[in-house]
Every structure is written in structure tokens, then in C-alpha cells.
Amino acid sequence: MSLEELYREVILDHYRNPRHRKPLDRADAHAEGVNPLCGDEVTVELAVTDGRISDVAAIGQGCSISQSSASMMTDAILGKTVEEVRDLIQRFKAMMDIDHEADLGLDPDRPGAVLGDLEALQGVRRYPVRIKCANLPWTTLAQALDQLSAS
């Protein structure tokens, strides 16, 4: 199986079997994101305990890219500190930026070594119109984190 096929399978798995999709009983932060151009929607809820993401939900509807990105994001941030999550947001957005060749430490010989399943979304860069789909959950997550900082 080629790397591209593997990445496609990862994206489809997260789309068909989204993780952390049910609303939280208790959320410390909540943000809603919408891409009016395509209709993608995502709501991110966070529970934080001792500075770490203790629970997360991403609920929404839209294309496979936005919904897979949301599912992968929830897996990636669970248990991380707020600062680690902010760093991950920056790394993900840099990976998606077609005008920026950031050194993310991505190792082509060890796919997933740095960003895990999220690296499957790097192929979206070839379709600039779809980058907003992949970024929507991350932008919404950043808004939820900003709520935490404001309180």
C-alpha cells in the first residue's frame, strides 16, 4: 500500500468513525465554526483539568476533510496541556500553509512520527480550496482556547 493510499484510509476511517463526537456533560470552553462557502460546521467543546485537556468533543457536519480533521484533532489534543495544544495548532496550520515550507520535523521515512494521523491531511495542500476545510476545526479550537484564557 502506498503512503497516499494509507493516508486516504486514515482520513476515511476518521470520517466514517469520528472520535469524540458526543457533547460533553461539562465544558469549560465552547466555540462554533462555520465555513459559509461550503457549509462545513464544527462545534468544539473542551474540559480542562489541571491545565490539561481532560475531555474534548468535536461535533459537526460537512465534507470528509473537515470532519476527519476534527476527529483527528480530538485524538491529538486529549491529555495535552493548553500550551502543547497551542503549539500543535501552529504546527498543523504551518503544515497546511501552501506558501510556507516550515520545518515541522516531518520525517518522510517515518510517516506520523511527529503529527500522527494528522500528517494524512498534508495532501490537502494540493487542493487550496480544501485547506479551509481542514483548518476549520483548528481555528475553532483556537477560539475555544481563547475563551479559557479570557476566563
C-alpha positions as YAML, in Angstrom:
chain: A
units: angstrom
residues:
- id: 1
  name: MET
  ca: [0.00, 0.00, 0.00]
- id: 2
  name: SER
  ca: [1.38, 3.40, -0.95]
- id: 3
  name: LEU
  ca: [1.72, 6.25, 1.53]
- id: 4
  name: GLU
  ca: [-1.03, 8.16, -0.31]
- id: 5
  name: GLU
  ca: [-3.39, 5.16, -0.04]
- id: 6
  name: LEU
  ca: [-2.57, 4.81, 3.65]
- id: 7
  name: TYR
  ca: [-3.33, 8.49, 4.23]
- id: 8
  name: ARG
  ca: [-6.60, 8.19, 2.30]
- id: 9
  name: GLU
  ca: [-7.60, 5.24, 4.51]
- id: 10
  name: VAL
  ca: [-6.80, 7.20, 7.69]
- id: 11
  name: ILE
  ca: [-8.95, 10.13, 6.52]
- id: 12
  name: LEU
  ca: [-11.85, 7.85, 5.57]
- id: 13
  name: ASP
  ca: [-11.62, 5.98, 8.87]
- id: 14
  name: HIS
  ca: [-11.91, 9.21, 10.85]
- id: 15
  name: TYR
  ca: [-14.79, 10.37, 8.65]
- id: 16
  name: ARG
  ca: [-16.72, 7.09, 8.96]
- id: 17
  name: ASN
  ca: [-15.87, 6.57, 12.64]
- id: 18
  name: PRO
  ca: [-15.43, 10.03, 14.15]
- id: 19
  name: ARG
  ca: [-13.88, 10.19, 17.58]
- id: 20
  name: HIS
  ca: [-15.16, 12.31, 20.49]
- id: 21
  name: ARG
  ca: [-18.35, 13.32, 18.70]
- id: 22
  name: LYS
  ca: [-20.83, 13.46, 21.58]
- id: 23
  name: PRO
  ca: [-21.40, 16.67, 23.60]
- id: 24
  name: LEU
  ca: [-19.60, 16.96, 26.92]
- id: 25
  name: ASP
  ca: [-21.51, 16.87, 30.20]
- id: 26
  name: ARG
  ca: [-19.30, 19.71, 31.43]
- id: 27
  name: ALA
  ca: [-17.40, 22.02, 29.13]
- id: 28
  name: ASP
  ca: [-15.02, 24.75, 30.25]
- id: 29
  name: ALA
  ca: [-14.93, 26.23, 26.75]
- id: 30
  name: HIS
  ca: [-17.14, 26.08, 23.68]
- id: 31
  name: ALA
  ca: [-16.69, 27.52, 20.19]
- id: 32
  name: GLU
  ca: [-18.56, 27.19, 16.92]
- id: 33
  name: GLY
  ca: [-17.01, 27.42, 13.48]
- id: 34
  name: VAL
  ca: [-18.68, 27.65, 10.08]
- id: 35
  name: ASN
  ca: [-17.32, 27.85, 6.57]
- id: 36
  name: PRO
  ca: [-20.16, 29.63, 4.74]
- id: 37
  name: LEU
  ca: [-18.62, 28.91, 1.33]
- id: 38
  name: CYS
  ca: [-19.06, 25.16, 1.61]
- id: 39
  name: GLY
  ca: [-21.36, 24.68, 4.60]
- id: 40
  name: ASP
  ca: [-18.89, 22.90, 6.88]
- id: 41
  name: GLU
  ca: [-19.77, 23.32, 10.56]
- id: 42
  name: VAL
  ca: [-17.98, 22.28, 13.72]
- id: 43
  name: THR
  ca: [-18.52, 22.86, 17.42]
- id: 44
  name: VAL
  ca: [-15.59, 22.26, 19.77]
- id: 45
  name: GLU
  ca: [-16.07, 21.71, 23.49]
- id: 46
  name: LEU
  ca: [-13.21, 21.41, 25.96]
- id: 47
  name: ALA
  ca: [-12.95, 20.24, 29.54]
- id: 48
  name: VAL
  ca: [-9.71, 21.20, 31.25]
- id: 49
  name: THR
  ca: [-8.36, 19.74, 34.47]
- id: 50
  name: ASP
  ca: [-5.09, 20.96, 35.99]
- id: 51
  name: GLY
  ca: [-4.14, 22.72, 32.75]
- id: 52
  name: ARG
  ca: [-4.67, 19.63, 30.56]
- id: 53
  name: ILE
  ca: [-7.41, 18.78, 28.09]
- id: 54
  name: SER
  ca: [-9.27, 16.14, 30.08]
- id: 55
  name: ASP
  ca: [-12.12, 15.76, 27.59]
- id: 56
  name: VAL
  ca: [-12.96, 17.09, 24.16]
- id: 57
  name: ALA
  ca: [-15.82, 16.96, 21.69]
- id: 58
  name: ALA
  ca: [-16.00, 17.99, 18.06]
- id: 59
  name: ILE
  ca: [-19.50, 17.84, 16.65]
- id: 60
  name: GLY
  ca: [-20.41, 18.95, 13.19]
- id: 61
  name: GLN
  ca: [-21.31, 18.27, 9.64]
- id: 62
  name: GLY
  ca: [-19.61, 18.80, 6.35]
- id: 63
  name: CYS
  ca: [-17.14, 17.26, 3.98]
- id: 64
  name: SER
  ca: [-14.88, 14.35, 4.77]
- id: 65
  name: ILE
  ca: [-11.86, 16.65, 5.11]
- id: 66
  name: SER
  ca: [-13.37, 18.95, 7.76]
- id: 67
  name: GLN
  ca: [-14.93, 16.14, 9.75]
- id: 68
  name: SER
  ca: [-11.84, 13.91, 9.58]
- id: 69
  name: SER
  ca: [-9.66, 16.82, 10.61]
- id: 70
  name: ALA
  ca: [-11.94, 17.42, 13.61]
- id: 71
  name: SER
  ca: [-11.79, 13.76, 14.63]
- id: 72
  name: MET
  ca: [-8.00, 13.57, 14.29]
- id: 73
  name: MET
  ca: [-7.67, 16.83, 16.20]
- id: 74
  name: THR
  ca: [-9.63, 15.48, 19.17]
- id: 75
  name: ASP
  ca: [-7.42, 12.41, 19.37]
- id: 76
  name: ALA
  ca: [-4.29, 14.54, 19.09]
- id: 77
  name: ILE
  ca: [-5.11, 17.02, 21.86]
- id: 78
  name: LEU
  ca: [-6.63, 14.80, 24.53]
- id: 79
  name: GLY
  ca: [-4.38, 14.77, 27.59]
- id: 80
  name: LYS
  ca: [-2.13, 17.58, 26.36]
- id: 81
  name: THR
  ca: [-1.53, 20.84, 28.20]
- id: 82
  name: VAL
  ca: [-3.11, 24.01, 26.85]
- id: 83
  name: GLU
  ca: [0.35, 25.19, 25.73]
- id: 84
  name: GLU
  ca: [1.05, 21.91, 23.95]
- id: 85
  name: VAL
  ca: [-2.29, 22.27, 22.15]
- id: 86
  name: ARG
  ca: [-1.45, 25.81, 21.07]
- id: 87
  name: ASP
  ca: [1.86, 24.52, 19.69]
- id: 88
  name: LEU
  ca: [0.06, 21.72, 17.86]
- id: 89
  name: ILE
  ca: [-2.34, 24.24, 16.29]
- id: 90
  name: GLN
  ca: [0.65, 26.20, 14.98]
- id: 91
  name: ARG
  ca: [2.32, 23.07, 13.63]
- id: 92
  name: PHE
  ca: [-0.86, 21.89, 11.91]
- id: 93
  name: LYS
  ca: [-1.57, 25.27, 10.33]
- id: 94
  name: ALA
  ca: [2.04, 25.53, 9.15]
- id: 95
  name: MET
  ca: [1.74, 22.09, 7.58]
- id: 96
  name: MET
  ca: [-1.39, 23.26, 5.72]
- id: 97
  name: ASP
  ca: [0.12, 26.57, 4.56]
- id: 98
  name: ILE
  ca: [0.97, 26.24, 0.85]
- id: 99
  name: ASP
  ca: [3.07, 29.42, 0.92]
- id: 100
  name: HIS
  ca: [5.18, 28.23, 3.83]
- id: 101
  name: GLU
  ca: [7.64, 25.38, 3.84]
- id: 102
  name: ALA
  ca: [8.05, 25.11, 7.59]
- id: 103
  name: ASP
  ca: [10.45, 22.62, 9.07]
- id: 104
  name: LEU
  ca: [7.95, 20.69, 11.12]
- id: 105
  name: GLY
  ca: [10.28, 17.82, 11.72]
- id: 106
  name: LEU
  ca: [8.15, 15.66, 9.42]
- id: 107
  name: ASP
  ca: [10.10, 12.56, 8.55]
- id: 108
  name: PRO
  ca: [9.14, 11.13, 5.14]
- id: 109
  name: ASP
  ca: [10.65, 7.79, 6.17]
- id: 110
  name: ARG
  ca: [8.55, 7.63, 9.34]
- id: 111
  name: PRO
  ca: [5.07, 8.95, 8.47]
- id: 112
  name: GLY
  ca: [3.13, 10.03, 11.50]
- id: 113
  name: ALA
  ca: [6.22, 10.33, 13.70]
- id: 114
  name: VAL
  ca: [5.53, 13.96, 14.65]
- id: 115
  name: LEU
  ca: [1.88, 14.79, 14.00]
- id: 116
  name: GLY
  ca: [0.50, 11.25, 13.92]
- id: 117
  name: ASP
  ca: [-2.67, 10.74, 11.89]
- id: 118
  name: LEU
  ca: [-2.78, 14.49, 11.23]
- id: 119
  name: GLU
  ca: [0.01, 14.08, 8.68]
- id: 120
  name: ALA
  ca: [-2.53, 12.29, 6.46]
- id: 121
  name: LEU
  ca: [-4.08, 15.71, 5.80]
- id: 122
  name: GLN
  ca: [-0.92, 17.22, 4.31]
- id: 123
  name: GLY
  ca: [-2.06, 16.05, 0.86]
- id: 124
  name: VAL
  ca: [-4.90, 18.58, 1.08]
- id: 125
  name: ARG
  ca: [-2.31, 21.28, 0.33]
- id: 126
  name: ARG
  ca: [-2.55, 20.21, -3.33]
- id: 127
  name: TYR
  ca: [-6.17, 21.47, -3.31]
- id: 128
  name: PRO
  ca: [-6.02, 25.02, -1.92]
- id: 129
  name: VAL
  ca: [-9.80, 25.38, -1.81]
- id: 130
  name: ARG
  ca: [-9.94, 22.44, 0.64]
- id: 131
  name: ILE
  ca: [-7.35, 23.85, 3.08]
- id: 132
  name: LYS
  ca: [-10.08, 25.87, 4.82]
- id: 133
  name: CYS
  ca: [-11.97, 22.62, 5.35]
- id: 134
  name: ALA
  ca: [-9.02, 21.05, 7.15]
- id: 135
  name: ASN
  ca: [-8.28, 24.22, 9.15]
- id: 136
  name: LEU
  ca: [-11.84, 24.89, 10.34]
- id: 137
  name: PRO
  ca: [-11.71, 22.60, 13.42]
- id: 138
  name: TRP
  ca: [-8.31, 24.02, 14.37]
- id: 139
  name: THR
  ca: [-9.45, 27.62, 14.08]
- id: 140
  name: THR
  ca: [-12.48, 26.74, 16.19]
- id: 141
  name: LEU
  ca: [-10.23, 25.01, 18.74]
- id: 142
  name: ALA
  ca: [-8.09, 28.16, 18.98]
- id: 143
  name: GLN
  ca: [-11.24, 30.18, 19.69]
- id: 144
  name: ALA
  ca: [-12.20, 27.76, 22.46]
- id: 145
  name: LEU
  ca: [-8.71, 28.06, 23.97]
- id: 146
  name: ASP
  ca: [-9.02, 31.84, 23.83]
- id: 147
  name: GLN
  ca: [-12.19, 31.51, 25.93]
- id: 148
  name: LEU
  ca: [-10.17, 29.67, 28.57]
- id: 149
  name: SER
  ca: [-7.60, 32.46, 28.64]
- id: 150
  name: ALA
  ca: [-10.31, 35.12, 28.97]
- id: 151
  name: SER
  ca: [-11.95, 33.47, 31.98]
...
